Amino acid sequence: MDIAVIGSNMVDLITYTNQMPKAGETLEAPDFAIGCGGKGANQAVAAARLGAKVMMVSKVGEDLFAENTVNNLQRAGVDTRHVTVAAGTSSGVAPIFVDDQSQNRILIIKGANNHLSAADIDAAADELKACKLLVLQLEVPLPVVYYAIDFANQHGIPVILNPAPAVAGLDIDYACRCDFFMPNETELEILTGLPVVTEEDVLRAGQKLLGHGLKNLIITLGSRGSLWMQGDHCHSVAATPVKAVDTSGAGDAFIGCFAHYLVQDGDIPRAMALASAFAACSVTGRGTQRSYPDMDTFQRFLNV
């Protein structure tokens, strides 16, 4: 197995609207879609679509959404042996609102994701030990994330931690035990309490995090590209210009693609450049996972 993702899955309930309603206002929206999402599942699917061998440790609810979620992961090529049901709970749900400028606003109801536990990691231990990379996010309980980092450190498995959604109380010592810490600009602002408006702001906030002892900090900046900071070293990658239709899941697309190429040869700048292109390709379609290209589609996008 190449990559293990320990994290969330969600059912995306996507409303496309020309105008966001005000308090107490009811508006008609032109379109709606149901999709499979969740930061963990998105990252797993993105990597698997590109051909990575991916397993997932996750929880689904005891409801109508669960079977569809597992089937969707399997169709994408993700190993779901350790995606299990949390009895008596709902699946995680994410209502997403996309405006006519292709910007999204998202609410999450964690549901079964809140029931992922250290016991689930222990149950998957044999398979996890064989993986080349562990990918984590923060849509499952923090103690489980910390337990997974302990597990990976114990067994010599490199770790990517995507601190999303950002939690101000994240234990920075655990973040420093990960090989890659990958926030977006909003998460960077929350974690540091510093503005991220200008390039100088981003560098200042990044240096504040690096000062705690992070090994590699990769900041995704949307249309401003991405930035890798390591000690005094900085490497930036420009965003691939496209006409965006829906930016939902673009950050997860970046991380999943980055993970795929990182385990191939460890070339960080190359992985960032390809991840930037993959994320750009994803925003040209609607939805989250449904917008992620397979390898053939991605190669055609790169060759245009």
LINSULLIN-V445591 format. One record per pair of residues at least 12 apart in sequence whose C-alpha atoms are under 10 Angstrom apart, sorted by the first residue. I is the first residue (numbers start at 1). J is the second residue. Records with the same first field share a line. If there is no record, write none. Layout:
BEGIN
I: J  J
END
This chain:
BEGIN
1: 52  53  54  55  79  127  128  129  130  131  132  133
2: 47  48  51  52  53  54  55  128  130  131  132  133  134  259  260  263  264
3: 44  47  48  52  53  54  55  56  78  128  130  131  132  133  134  135  157  158  159  256  259  260  263
4: 40  44  53  54  55  56  57  78  79  127  128  129  130  131  132  133  134  135  136  159
5: 39  40  41  42  43  44  45  54  55  56  57  58  78  128  131  133  134  135  136  137  159  160  256
6: 40  41  44  55  56  57  58  59  82  83  116  120  121  128  134  135  136  137  138  140  144  145  148
7: 38  39  40  41  42  43  44  56  57  58  59  83  113  116  135  136  137  138  139  140  141  144  145
8: 37  38  39  40  41  42  43  56  57  58  59  60  83  91  92  110  111  112  113  114  116  136  137  138  139  140  141
9: 36  37  38  39  40  41  42  44  56  57  58  59  60  66  69  70  73  83  91  92  93  94  110  111  112  113  139  140
10: 35  36  37  38  39  40  41  42  59  60  65  66  69  91  92  93  94  95  108  109  110  111  112  113  139
11: 34  35  36  37  38  65  66  68  69  91  92  93  94  95  108  109
12: 33  34  35  36  37  38  92  93  94  95  96  106  107  108  248  287  288  289
13: 32  33  34  35  36  37  93  94  95  96  97  106  107  287
14: 31  32  33  34  35  94  95  96  97  98  104  105  106  248  286  287  288
15: 29  30  31  32  33  34  95  96  97  98  99  104  105
16: 29  30  31  32  33  96  97  98  99  100  102  104  246  286
17: 29  30  31  32  97  98  99  100  101  102
18: 30  31  98  99  100  101  102
19: 97  98  99  100  101
20: 97  98  99  100  105
29: 97  99
31: 98
32: 96  97  98
33: 96  286  287
34: 94  95  96  287
35: 68  69  72  94  286  287  288  289  290
36: 65  68  69  70  72  73  93  94  287  288  289  290
37: 69  92  93  94  248  249  252  287  288  289  290
38: 92  93  94  108  110  113  137  139  249  252  288  289
39: 136  137  138  139  162  164  165  249  251  252  253  255  256  288
40: 56  57  58  135  136  137  138  139  140  162  252  256
41: 56  57  58  69  70  72  73  78  252  256  289
42: 73  249  250  251  252  253  255  256  288  289  290  292
43: 135  136  137  249  250  251  252  253  254  255  256  257  258  259  260  289
44: 56  73  76  77  78  79  135  252  253  255  256  257  259  260  289
45: 72  73  74  75  76  77  78  252  253  256  257  289  290  292  294
46: 76  78  249  252  253  254  255  256  257  258  259  260  278  279  282  288  289  290  291  292  293  294
47: 76  77  78  252  253  254  255  256  257  258  259  260  261  292  294  295
48: 73  74  75  76  77  78  79  256  257  260  294  295
49: 75  76  77  78  256  257  260  289  292  293  294  295  296  298
50: 76  77  256  257  260  261  278  292  293  294  295  296  297  298
51: 76  77  78  260  294  295
52: 77  78  256  257  259  260  261  263  264
53: 77  78  79  131  260
54: 76  77  78  79  80  131  133  134  260
55: 73  74  77  78  79  80  81  82  83  124  127  128  131  134
56: 73  78  79  80  81  82  83  124  128  134  135
57: 79  80  81  82  83  84  116  117  120  121  123  124  128
58: 70  80  81  82  83  84  85  86  112  113  114  115  116  117  120  121  140
59: 82  83  84  85  86  87  89  91  92  111  112  113  114  115  116  117  120  140
60: 83  84  85  86  87  89  90  91  92  111  112  113  115  116
61: 84  85  86  87  88  89  90  91  92  111  112  113  115
62: 84  85  86  87  88  89  90  91  112
63: 85  86  87  88  89  90  91
64: 90  91
65: 90  91  92  93
66: 83  84  85  86  90  91  92  112
67: 85
69: 83  91
70: 83  84
72: 289
73: 289
76: 289  294
81: 124  127
82: 120  121  123  124  127
83: 116  120  124
84: 112  116  120
85: 112  113  115  116
86: 111  112  113  114  115  116
87: 112  115
88: 112
89: 111  112  113  114  115
90: 109  110  111  112  113
91: 109  110  111  112  113  114
92: 108  109  110  111  112  113  114  139
93: 107  108  109  110  111  112  113
94: 106  107  108  109  110
95: 107  108  109
96: 108  248  287
97: 248
98: 245  246  247  248  286  287
99: 245  246
100: 245  246
101: 244  245  246  247
102: 243  244  245  246  247  248  283  284  286
103: 244  245  246  247  248
104: 246  247  248  249
105: 248
106: 248
108: 139  165
109: 139
110: 139  140  141
111: 140
112: 140
113: 139  140  141
114: 139  140  141  142  144
115: 140  141  144
116: 140  141  143  144  145
117: 140  141  142  143  144  145  147  148
118: 141  143  144  145  146  147  148  151
119: 144  147
120: 144
121: 144  147  148  151
122: 147  148  151
125: 151
128: 148  151  152  155  157
129: 151  152  154  155  156  157
130: 155  157
131: 152  156  157  158  263
132: 156  157  158  159  259  262  263  264
133: 152  156  157  158  159  160  179  259  260  262  263
134: 148  149  151  152  157  158  159  160  161  178  179  259
135: 148  149  158  159  160  161  162  178  180  255  256  259
136: 148  149  159  160  161  162  163  164  178  181
137: 160  161  162  163  164  165  166  182  183  252
138: 161  162  163  164  165  166  167  170
139: 163  164  165  166  167
142: 167  169  170  171
145: 161  174
146: 170  171  174  175  177
147: 174
149: 161  174  175  177  178
150: 174  177  178
152: 177  178
153: 177  178  179
157: 178  179
158: 177  178  179  180  263
159: 175  177  178  179  180  181  259
160: 175  177  178  179  180  181  182  216  255  258  259
161: 174  175  176  177  178  179  180  181  182  183  217  255
162: 175  180  181  182  183  184  187  218  219  251  252  255
163: 175  181  182  183  184  187  188  191
164: 182  183  184  186  187  251  252
165: 183  184  186  187  190
166: 183  184  186  187  188  189  190  191
167: 187  190  191
168: 187  189  190  191  192  193
169: 191
170: 191
172: 191  209  212  213  214
173: 212  213  214
174: 214
175: 209  212  213  214  215
176: 209  210  212  213  214  215  216  217
177: 213  214  215
178: 214  215  216
179: 214  215  216  217
180: 214  215  216  217  218  228  230
181: 209  210  214  215  216  217  218  219  228
182: 216  217  218  219  220  226  227  228  251  255
183: 206  217  218  219  220  221  251
184: 218  219  220  221  222  226  227  251
185: 197  202  205  206  219  220  221  222  224  226
186: 219  220  221
187: 219  220
188: 202  205  206  209  219  220  221
189: 201  202  205  206
191: 205  208  209
192: 204  205  206  207  208  209
193: 205  208
194: 206  208
196: 221
199: 221  224  227
202: 219  221  227
203: 219  227  229  234
206: 218  219  227  228  229  230
207: 229  230  231  232
210: 229  230  231  232
211: 231
213: 230  231
214: 229  230  231
215: 229  230  231
216: 228  229  230  231  233
217: 229  230  231  234
218: 230  234  235  236  255  268  272
219: 236
220: 236  237  239  250  251  254  255  272  276
221: 237  238  239  251
222: 238  239  240  247  250  251  276  279  280
223: 238  239  240  241  242  244  276  280
224: 236  237  238  239  240  241
225: 237  238  239  240  241  272  273  276  277  280
226: 238  239  254  272  273  275  276
227: 269  272
228: 268  269  272
235: 268  269  272
236: 269  272  273
237: 269  270  272  273  274  275  276
238: 272  273  276  277
239: 273  275  276  277  279  280
240: 273  274  275  276  277  278  279  280  281  302
241: 276  277  280  281
242: 277  280  281  282  283  284
243: 280  281  283  284  285
244: 280  281  282  283  284  285  286
245: 282  283  284  285  286  287
246: 282  283  284  285  286  287  288  291
247: 279  280  282  283  284  285  286  287  288  291
248: 282  283  285  286  287  288  289  291
249: 279  282  283  286  287  288  289  290  291  292
250: 275  276  278  279  280  281  282  283  287  288  289  291  292
251: 275  276  279  280  282
252: 275  279  288  289  292
253: 275  276  277  278  279  280  281  282  283  288  289  291  292  293
254: 271  272  273  274  275  276  277  278  279  280  282
255: 271  272  275  276  278  279
256: 275  278  279
257: 271  272  273  274  275  276  277  278  279  292
258: 270  271  272  273  274  275  276  278
259: 271  272  275
260: 274  275
261: 274  275
274: 298  302
277: 298  301  302
278: 292  293  294  295  298  299  301  302
279: 291  292  293
280: 292  301
281: 293  297  298  301  302
282: 298
END
